[in-house]
Amino acid sequence: MTYRINMLVRALAAAVLALPLLFSPTWSYAQLPTLGDGGEMSTGAERRLGERIARELYRDPDYIDDPVLAEYVQGIWTRLLAAARVRGELTPEMDDRYAWQVILGRDREINAFALPGGYLGLQLGLIAIVDSPDELASVLGHELSHVTQRHISRLMAQQSRMTPLMIGAMILGVLAASKSPDLGGAMISGGQAAAMQGQLNFSRDMEREADRIGYGVMTQAGYAPQAFATMFEKLQQASRLNDNGSFPYLRTHPLTTERIADMQARAQLNATPPLPALSLEQAMITARAQVLSNPGVDALRAAVAGASPAAAATMTPARQAGALYAGALASMKQRNFAQARQLVARLTPLVAGDATAARLANLLAAEVAWAAGDAPRVLALVDPAAPGRPELVLSSEARIRTGKALEAAQRLQTWVASNPRDASAWQLLASAYSAQGETLRAIRAEAEAQVAQLDYAAAVDRFKAAQDLVRKEGTGRDPEGHIEASIIDTRLRQVQLLLKEQALEH
């Protein structure tokens, strides 16, 4: 009897380990849910599940909020969402209930993954290998389609149907083991293998569906159809030459000759011109992702060496722009500001004829000035009224440091009113308020920053700290202090409800 119980324990443990992971809170691996008819989980439940995972990603040391790269990705993502709405893939219910946010990870691994509730994870390593926005759009369109087709809910439903098969096989195996341990072990393993094969086949079907839907979404958004096939080919070739663990995307999204051939055929049916050559903007974005995802000393030195006049002499203008941008950013990271300024000075005339690339070069010059402690220079380079988020962040930081916190706060208030999920903007607003001595507003802004990153417990603590301040000191001489106190009370109750929902889920 003891022997059979031990066998059952071992079999059940093996079954748990054999089940495919629904998600991983780490950046290095993300087996993402795919599959089903979507009837097993409501959109609200899926959003809450996604928030639980996203909250861990925000806490991960690899999480990065880089305004330049985030803006670039968001520009692509917004176009894809609009196309999905036009095609009817993104229903009004999902549009309203899901987050539709892309979370960036610093790691240089080639990876992207969909999470429940409209969250997507994207590693800088993937941005670092694309040669056009179209190629990145093909990956994001594929991941978007995993969400719109409810693959996450469908995979969970499929797993619940597979579990009885596995348990049944294990029970038979335990019974057989009393007569023949070898036969029992074989039956247990066979049951697990059958269930896993069914799960694998189901996932492959959903990968093909995500390809087809994603292809339609990206082409509807105006991106080149060929990019889907070229991205597939690039990933496959790179992994064949050097799969050193840096290509988890191909393990969680296995490429097959059928999938590649399907995308190639679809691209050939669309009589469109070939993909454009590498642009100045894309070369600089790629260079930024490469430097930020690999900040080791050797890599930074290599980036600087790649920007030398001798190395750049044989490059195309776009490659030169990328090399100079990478060299300047790497020099800044090494705190060699004189060298960084020299490289930016070489970059600026090279990209002067391209407004988008010229803006990126100007923002880099402002970053170098900020890192060197020259806040007035930042304000001379960056227009605080410019609509871009990178300009907002840099100018706000510089204004706070130069005694213009009121101006920074006014601009940030307008921004967070329309972008309440921007945690970095809320944190900057808290700094601007603190610099003016407006402690109550600063604490509330800190709380909102925690809400934006889904850390409701920390947000509740900050809102309660604000309430304590009001009880001890009142609202002071602030004529609108009672309004702020009322907002804090309301927001505390709202976030406490969210925190209670989280506790019930656990």
PALO-990463 format. One record per residue (C-alpha): x, z, y; residue in three letters. Coordinates in steps of 0.02 Angstrom, whole numbers, padded with zeros to 5 digits, always signed. Layout:
REM residues N
XZYALA ...
This chain:
REM residues 506
+00000+00000+00000MET +00140+00045+00121THR +00225-00120+00083TYR +00066-00218+00122ARG +00038-00123+00285ILE +00215-00159+00339ASN +00189-00342+00299MET +00030-00344+00403LEU +00119-00262+00550VAL +00260-00388+00540ARG +00137-00533+00528ALA +00035-00475+00676LEU +00192-00451+00779ALA +00251-00625+00732ALA +00083-00697+00783ALA +00092-00618+00954VAL +00266-00686+00980LEU +00213-00858+00918ALA +00070-00877+01041LEU +00119-00989+01188PRO +00147-00893+01349LEU +00013-00919+01480LEU +00138-00885+01617PHE +00304-00808+01657SER +00338-00702+01811PRO +00516-00766+01817THR +00572-00925+01902TRP +00684-00982+01761SER +00540-01015+01640TYR +00359-01056+01668ALA +00257-01112+01518GLN +00106-01165+01616LEU -00071-01162+01556PRO -00153-01326+01517THR -00310-01378+01419LEU -00499-01361+01382GLY -00670-01387+01458ASP -00656-01251+01589GLY -00810-01159+01531GLY -00723-01001+01475GLU -00664-00936+01644MET -00746-00937+01815SER -00653-01005+01965THR -00653-00832+02041GLY -00573-00755+01886ALA -00445-00894+01882GLU -00401-00862+02065ARG -00378-00676+02031ARG -00266-00714+01882LEU -00164-00831+01990GLY -00145-00697+02123GLU -00074-00575+01996ARG +00060-00701+01947ILE +00093-00761+02125ALA +00117-00581+02184ARG +00262-00565+02062GLU +00337-00729+02123LEU +00333-00666+02302TYR +00429-00512+02245ARG +00556-00612+02147ASP +00731-00620+02228PRO +00725-00809+02207ASP +00574-00827+02320TYR +00619-00916+02481ILE +00521-00955+02638ASP +00625-01090+02719ASP +00524-01162+02865PRO +00605-01336+02857VAL +00582-01363+02670LEU +00412-01279+02668ALA +00352-01396+02806GLU +00417-01547+02711TYR +00330-01496+02550VAL +00171-01447+02641GLN +00161-01619+02721GLY +00158-01700+02548ILE +00043-01568+02475TRP -00086-01587+02615THR -00097-01774+02586ARG -00120-01750+02400LEU -00259-01622+02426LEU -00349-01740+02545ALA -00336-01881+02417ALA -00402-01769+02278ALA -00553-01728+02386ARG -00588-01911+02419VAL -00577-01952+02233ARG -00690-01807+02187GLY -00556-01721+02082GLU -00557-01571+02199LEU -00733-01502+02197THR -00803-01403+02345PRO -00806-01245+02239GLU -00622-01259+02191MET -00578-01310+02368ASP -00657-01151+02435ASP -00607-01026+02300ARG -00430-01079+02257TYR -00275-01041+02361ALA -00191-01213+02359TRP -00022-01142+02403GLN +00152-01198+02351VAL +00277-01056+02324ILE +00460-01106+02338LEU +00598-01036+02228GLY +00781-01041+02275ARG +00847-01081+02102ASP +00935-01247+02069ARG +00843-01273+01906GLU +00735-01429+01897ILE +00563-01352+01884ASN +00386-01351+01952ALA +00231-01274+01878PHE +00046-01246+01907ALA -00028-01072+01908LEU -00210-01017+01895PRO -00311-01020+02054GLY -00221-01160+02144GLY -00047-01086+02160TYR +00104-01196+02123LEU +00284-01148+02097GLY +00421-01267+02152LEU +00607-01241+02132GLN +00727-01308+02263LEU +00824-01388+02121GLY +00684-01515+02101LEU +00683-01557+02286ILE +00872-01578+02276ALA +00861-01726+02154ILE +00722-01832+02230VAL +00764-01986+02332ASP +00595-02005+02418SER +00439-01905+02460PRO +00349-02019+02337ASP +00447-01949+02190GLU +00408-01770+02239LEU +00226-01821+02265ALA +00220-01882+02085SER +00270-01710+02021VAL +00154-01616+02139LEU +00011-01735+02098GLY +00036-01701+01913HIS +00034-01513+01940GLU -00115-01524+02056LEU -00210-01615+01919SER -00175-01474+01796HIS -00272-01362+01915VAL -00414-01480+01962THR -00446-01524+01780GLN -00458-01338+01737ARG -00320-01352+01608HIS -00277-01168+01629ILE -00450-01108+01582SER -00460-01238+01445ARG -00296-01182+01367LEU -00356-01003+01361MET -00515-01061+01275ALA -00412-01160+01149GLN -00303-01009+01114GLN -00455-00903+01079SER -00511-01032+00951ARG -00339-01041+00872MET -00319-00854+00851THR -00444-00837+00706PRO -00351-00973+00612LEU -00188-00880+00631MET -00263-00711+00586ILE -00349-00786+00434GLY -00188-00864+00372ALA -00096-00699+00397MET -00227-00598+00302ILE -00217-00720+00156LEU -00028-00708+00166GLY -00031-00518+00160VAL -00144-00522+00007LEU -00036-00650-00080ALA +00120-00549-00042ALA +00064-00412-00161SER +00094-00535-00303LYS +00227-00648-00229SER +00321-00600-00069PRO +00388-00777-00052ASP +00216-00855-00066LEU +00144-00729+00058GLY +00280-00766+00185GLY +00255-00952+00164ALA +00067-00938+00194MET +00094-00832+00349ILE +00221-00955+00421SER +00111-01102+00375GLY -00038-01028+00464GLY +00065-01000+00620GLN +00136-01176+00611ALA -00037-01254+00594ALA -00103-01159+00743ALA +00050-01200+00847MET +00038-01385+00803GLN -00143-01387+00858GLY -00095-01304+01021GLN +00049-01426+01048LEU -00060-01578+01019ASN -00189-01510+01138PHE -00056-01482+01273SER +00010-01659+01253ARG -00164-01728+01280ASP -00177-01629+01440MET -00005-01688+01498GLU -00065-01867+01480ARG -00224-01826+01574GLU -00125-01744+01714ALA -00017-01901+01723ASP -00167-02015+01742ARG -00261-01908+01867ILE -00102-01867+01962GLY -00057-02051+01972TYR -00226-02090+02048GLY -00211-01947+02173VAL -00037-01993+02233MET -00080-02178+02253THR -00241-02131+02344GLN -00131-02028+02461ALA -00027-02182+02500GLY +00128-02146+02397TYR +00216-02283+02299ALA +00152-02303+02119PRO +00328-02340+02055GLN +00384-02165+02101ALA +00297-02089+01950PHE +00396-02197+01829ALA +00561-02180+01924THR +00544-01991+01927MET +00511-01987+01741PHE +00662-02097+01708GLU +00773-01994+01822LYS +00726-01830+01738LEU +00747-01900+01563GLN +00915-01982+01598GLN +00985-01829+01686ALA +00934-01713+01545SER +01013-01827+01416ARG +01178-01830+01510LEU +01185-01645+01547ASN +01050-01529+01482ASP +01138-01365+01518ASN +00979-01267+01543GLY +00942-01338+01715SER +00795-01444+01658PHE +00657-01322+01606PRO +00530-01444+01677TYR +00561-01561+01531LEU +00537-01421+01405ARG +00374-01359+01480THR +00317-01539+01518HIS +00394-01638+01374PRO +00418-01821+01413LEU +00373-01950+01280THR +00405-02136+01274THR +00216-02159+01278GLU +00198-02064+01442ARG +00343-02158+01522ILE +00279-02327+01462ALA +00104-02287+01526ASP +00169-02249+01701MET +00281-02404+01700GLN +00133-02513+01650ALA +00023-02438+01785ARG +00157-02468+01917ALA +00177-02649+01863GLN -00010-02679+01878LEU +00000-02624+02061ASN +00076-02769+02156ALA +00168-02661+02282THR +00341-02678+02359PRO +00484-02580+02281PRO +00524-02404+02334LEU +00612-02398+02502PRO +00795-02354+02514ALA +00847-02174+02542LEU +00795-02125+02718SER +00894-02019+02841LEU +00761-01883+02834GLU +00757-01877+02645GLN +00946-01871+02632ALA +00949-01721+02749MET +00806-01632+02659ILE +00892-01660+02492THR +01055-01594+02563ALA +00969-01438+02628ARG +00890-01403+02459ALA +01058-01428+02372GLN +01150-01305+02484VAL +01014-01171+02485LEU +00991-01180+02297SER +01177-01164+02258ASN +01254-01042+02383PRO +01411-01004+02282GLY +01578-01011+02372VAL +01642-01159+02272ASP +01483-01259+02302ALA +01489-01223+02489LEU +01670-01277+02498ARG +01629-01437+02403ALA +01489-01475+02527ALA +01609-01455+02673VAL +01739-01565+02588ALA +01605-01698+02558GLY +01578-01710+02746ALA +01758-01753+02788SER +01785-01919+02881PRO +01877-01990+02731ALA +01737-01947+02610ALA +01600-02010+02726ALA +01686-02173+02768ALA +01622-02265+02613THR +01444-02197+02621MET +01285-02278+02683THR +01216-02204+02845PRO +01087-02103+02749ALA +01218-02032+02631ARG +01329-01992+02778GLN +01186-01900+02862ALA +01156-01800+02704GLY +01340-01758+02684ALA +01359-01704+02866LEU +01201-01600+02859TYR +01257-01515+02698ALA +01430-01484+02769GLY +01362-01408+02929ALA +01240-01296+02837LEU +01375-01242+02713ALA +01494-01204+02857SER +01360-01097+02937MET +01335-01003+02774LYS +01522-00970+02772GLN +01510-00912+02954ARG +01628-01047+03012ASN +01522-01086+03164PHE +01650-01194+03254ALA +01661-01310+03105GLN +01472-01312+03087ALA +01452-01364+03269ARG +01580-01502+03247GLN +01486-01573+03097LEU +01320-01565+03189VAL +01403-01657+03335ALA +01451-01797+03214ARG +01277-01798+03137LEU +01177-01807+03300THR +01226-01985+03357PRO +01209-02049+03179LEU +01024-02004+03172VAL +00981-02029+03356ALA +00875-02183+03321GLY +00761-02093+03198ASP +00647-01964+03282ALA +00613-01866+03122THR +00795-01858+03071ALA +00848-01817+03250ALA +00728-01669+03248ARG +00805-01604+03087LEU +00979-01617+03163ALA +00921-01525+03319ASN +00842-01387+03215LEU +01005-01369+03119LEU +01101-01352+03282ALA +00979-01214+03333ALA +01003-01127+03165GLU +01190-01129+03190VAL +01169-01055+03364ALA +01054-00919+03297TRP +01173-00874+03156ALA +01315-00864+03283ALA +01212-00743+03389GLY +01181-00865+03533ASP +00994-00840+03563ALA +00993-00924+03736PRO +01066-01080+03656ARG +00923-01080+03529VAL +00796-01079+03669LEU +00889-01221+03756ALA +00880-01326+03598LEU +00705-01284+03535VAL +00543-01313+03629ASP +00440-01154+03601PRO +00280-01253+03628ALA +00321-01379+03491ALA +00188-01379+03353PRO +00308-01366+03206GLY +00332-01206+03108ARG +00523-01215+03110PRO +00518-01219+03301GLU +00395-01075+03300LEU +00508-00965+03193VAL +00671-01003+03284LEU +00599-00990+03460SER +00506-00829+03419SER +00663-00748+03350GLU +00762-00802+03504ALA +00627-00747+03626ARG +00617-00574+03548ILE +00806-00554+03559ARG +00813-00612+03741THR +00679-00496+03805GLY +00535-00619+03801LYS +00437-00532+03663ALA +00271-00551+03757LEU +00287-00740+03758GLU +00334-00738+03573ALA +00185-00629+03531ALA +00063-00742+03623GLN +00125-00896+03528ARG +00125-00804+03361LEU -00051-00735+03387GLN -00116-00912+03406THR -00022-00966+03250TRP -00080-00827+03132VAL -00260-00849+03191ALA -00258-01021+03107SER -00127-00980+02974ASN -00170-00805+02913PRO -00070-00826+02751ARG +00095-00848+02843ASP +00182-00685+02799ALA +00340-00728+02897SER +00241-00762+03056ALA +00151-00595+03037TRP +00318-00507+03015GLN +00388-00591+03171LEU +00231-00540+03265LEU +00261-00361+03209ALA +00438-00372+03281SER +00371-00443+03445ALA +00245-00301+03460TYR +00377-00171+03420SER +00491-00241+03554ALA +00349-00213+03679GLN +00314-00037+03619GLY +00145-00086+03544GLU +00165+00016+03386THR -00016+00008+03327LEU -00021-00182+03334ARG +00150-00192+03251ALA +00092-00087+03103ILE -00064-00192+03083ARG +00041-00352+03084ALA +00154-00277+02950GLU -00001-00241+02846ALA -00062-00420+02866GLU +00108-00483+02809ALA +00085-00384+02648GLN -00090-00454+02625VAL -00021-00630+02644ALA +00097-00597+02499GLN -00043-00519+02395LEU +00034-00344+02395ASP -00128-00254+02432TYR -00062-00081+02391ALA +00075-00096+02522ALA -00051-00166+02646ALA -00167-00018+02620VAL -00022+00100+02655ASP +00015+00014+02821ARG -00167+00009+02875PHE -00181+00195+02837LYS -00023+00227+02937ALA -00105+00138+03083ALA -00260+00247+03065GLN -00151+00403+03062ASP -00067+00344+03223LEU -00236+00323+03308VAL -00290+00498+03253ARG -00129+00577+03317LYS -00099+00480+03476GLU -00259+00387+03514GLY -00249+00209+03581THR -00142+00257+03730GLY -00154+00152+03887ARG -00202-00005+03792ASP -00372-00059+03862PRO -00408-00152+03700GLU -00340-00017+03586GLY -00512+00034+03523HIS -00543-00147+03470ILE -00379-00149+03375GLU -00423+00017+03292ALA -00592-00054+03239SER -00508-00209+03166ILE -00389-00098+03068ILE -00534+00003+02995ASP -00625-00155+02942THR -00470-00236+02867ARG -00428-00077+02772LEU -00598-00076+02687ARG -00581-00260+02643GLN -00408-00241+02568VAL -00459-00083+02474GLN -00594-00186+02388LEU -00463-00315+02338LEU -00350-00178+02274LEU -00494-00105+02172LYS -00526-00275+02094GLU -00344-00284+02044GLN -00352-00111+01965ALA -00508-00158+01866LEU -00422-00314+01799GLU -00278-00210+01734HIS 
